[in-house]
């Protein structure tokens, strides 16, 4: 799987139209999907993640589960994404094996320092701007994101308020990989929104 060339990463909560929604945004250009549900119990997450996984596998898109390497293993998901307070990447790697995707969130230089020593597939950096999906967390700005991109040997996906209009400035800072939540999950026409994001990425990212 050529992960480094994937650019448009959807992080979505569960929703009633999950399969339809995922198909629309994948058709529009999303090439990585993460299901993020902090509240549901394991049985519900497994049930809903299986639906998402089927859509992703049909379309050749990696499917990543948030927080839970045990459930990712049970599903044979493509990987797991963890934050600073979740299961450590080394444990995720032991659970899932050498070939699965492990992603790790970073928000500050000290976290980046530690993350650069981890056996991960990618890092995320942000949020660039404060966002309701990360309540209480201030925006880190472009300087930190640019530092993460410059120092990391693995892809760095920027998070926090990513929009098509904001991609030129992010690309100028060196960003090549983008995590999107609300620009797709709250869009009236998710497929069109994905197409707009993808056009901007393909135009500005070299």
C-alpha positions in Angstrom: 0.0 0.0 0.0 1.5 3.3 -1.1 0.5 5.3 2.0 2.8 8.2 1.5 1.0 9.4 -1.7 -2.4 9.5 0.0 -3.5 13.1 0.6 -7.1 13.4 1.7 -7.9 11.7 5.0 -11.4 11.7 6.3 -12.0 11.4 10.1 -15.7 10.8 10.7 -17.9 9.9 13.5 -20.6 7.2 13.0 -23.7 8.4 11.2 -26.9 6.7 10.0 -25.9 7.0 6.3 -22.3 5.8 6.9 -21.9 3.5 3.9 -23.6 6.0 1.5 -21.6 8.9 2.9 -18.3 7.1 2.6 -18.9 6.0 -0.9 -19.7 9.6 -1.9 -16.6 11.1 -0.4 -14.3 8.4 -1.7 -15.7 8.9 -5.2 -14.9 12.6 -4.6 -11.3 12.0 -3.8 -10.9 10.8 -0.1 -8.2 8.2 0.0 -8.0 7.3 3.7 -10.9 6.9 6.1 -10.9 6.8 9.9 -13.9 6.0 12.0 -13.8 7.9 15.3 -16.3 7.2 18.1 -15.2 8.0 21.6 -18.5 7.0 23.3 -19.9 3.8 21.8 -19.2 0.4 23.4 -17.0 -2.1 21.6 -19.9 -4.1 20.1 -21.4 -1.0 18.4 -18.0 0.1 17.2 -17.3 -3.3 15.7 -20.6 -3.4 14.0 -20.3 0.1 12.4 -16.7 -0.3 11.6 -17.4 -3.5 9.7 -19.7 -1.4 7.4 -17.1 1.2 6.9 -14.4 -1.4 6.3 -16.4 -3.1 3.5 -16.9 0.2 1.7 -13.2 1.1 2.0 -12.0 -2.4 0.9 -14.3 -2.3 -2.1 -12.7 1.0 -3.1 -9.1 0.2 -2.2 -9.0 2.8 0.5 -7.2 2.2 3.9 -9.6 2.0 6.8 -8.3 3.1 10.2 -10.0 2.8 13.6 -9.5 5.4 16.3 -8.0 4.5 19.6 -8.6 0.8 19.8 -5.9 -1.6 18.5 -7.8 -4.5 20.0 -10.8 -3.8 17.8 -8.7 -3.0 14.8 -7.1 -6.5 15.2 -10.5 -8.1 15.5 -11.8 -6.4 12.4 -8.5 -6.8 10.4 -8.7 -3.1 9.8 -5.8 -1.5 8.0 -4.6 0.3 11.1 -5.3 2.4 14.2 -4.8 6.0 15.1 -4.0 6.9 18.7 -3.6 10.1 20.6 -1.2 11.1 23.3 -3.3 9.6 26.1 -4.3 6.4 24.3 -2.5 3.1 23.8 1.2 3.8 23.0 2.3 3.2 19.4 4.7 0.4 20.5 1.8 -1.5 22.0 -0.3 -0.9 18.9 2.6 -2.3 16.8 2.9 -5.4 18.9 -0.9 -6.0 18.7 -1.3 -5.3 15.0 2.1 -6.4 13.6 4.7 -4.9 11.3 2.5 -4.2 8.3 -0.4 -2.3 9.7 -0.8 1.4 9.7 -0.1 3.2 13.0 -0.9 6.9 13.3 -0.1 9.2 16.2 -1.4 12.7 17.1 1.0 15.4 18.1 0.2 18.9 19.2 3.5 20.4 20.6 7.3 20.3 20.0 7.9 17.9 23.0 5.3 15.5 21.7 6.9 15.7 18.3 10.3 14.9 19.8 9.0 11.7 21.3 6.9 10.8 18.3 9.9 10.9 16.0 11.3 8.0 17.9 8.2 5.8 17.5 7.5 3.1 15.0 4.6 4.8 13.3 3.3 5.0 9.7 2.4 8.6 9.9 2.0 11.5 12.4 -0.7 14.1 12.6 0.0 17.7 13.6 -2.4 20.3 14.8 -5.0 21.5 15.1 -3.7 24.4 13.1 -6.8 26.4 14.2 -9.1 25.6 17.2 -11.9 23.3 16.2 -15.0 22.0 17.9 -13.8 18.4 17.2 -11.0 19.0 19.7 -12.7 21.0 22.5 -10.4 22.9 24.7 -7.3 22.6 22.5 -5.9 25.8 21.1 -4.7 26.0 17.5 -1.0 25.4 17.1 -0.6 27.6 14.0 1.5 27.0 10.9 4.9 27.2 12.5 4.5 24.0 14.4 3.0 22.2 11.4 5.9 23.3 9.2 8.4 22.1 11.9 6.7 18.7 12.1 6.7 18.3 8.3 10.4 19.3 8.1 11.6 17.0 10.8 9.5 13.9 10.2 10.6 11.0 8.1 7.0 9.7 7.8 4.0 11.6 6.3 2.6 14.3 8.5 -1.2 15.0 8.2 -2.3 18.4 9.3 -5.5 18.7 11.3 -7.9 21.4 12.4 -10.2 23.4 10.2 -8.8 22.2 6.9 -10.9 23.7 4.0 -10.3 24.0 0.3 -9.7 27.7 0.8 -7.0 27.1 3.4 -5.1 24.5 1.4 -2.8 27.1 -0.5 -1.4 28.4 2.8 -0.9 25.0 4.2 0.8 23.8 1.0 3.1 26.8 1.1 4.1 25.7 4.7 5.1 22.3 3.2 2.0 20.3 4.1 1.2 17.5 1.7 -1.4 15.5 3.7 -4.7 16.7 5.1 -7.2 15.4 7.7 -10.7 16.7 7.1 -13.7 16.4 9.5 -16.3 19.1 9.3 -15.7 20.2 5.8 -17.0 16.8 4.7 -19.2 15.5 7.7 -21.2 18.8 7.8 -21.3 19.3 4.0 -24.7 19.4 2.3 -23.2 17.6 -0.6 -20.3 15.6 0.7 -19.2 14.2 -2.6 -18.9 17.7 -4.2 -17.1 19.0 -1.1 -14.6 16.1 -1.4 -14.1 17.0 -5.1 -13.4 20.6 -4.2 -10.8 19.6 -1.6 -9.2 17.2 -3.9 -8.9 19.8 -6.7 -7.2 22.2 -4.3 -4.8 19.6 -3.1 -3.9 18.4 -6.5 -3.4 22.0 -7.7 -1.3 23.3 -4.8 0.6 20.3 -3.5 3.6 19.3 -5.5 
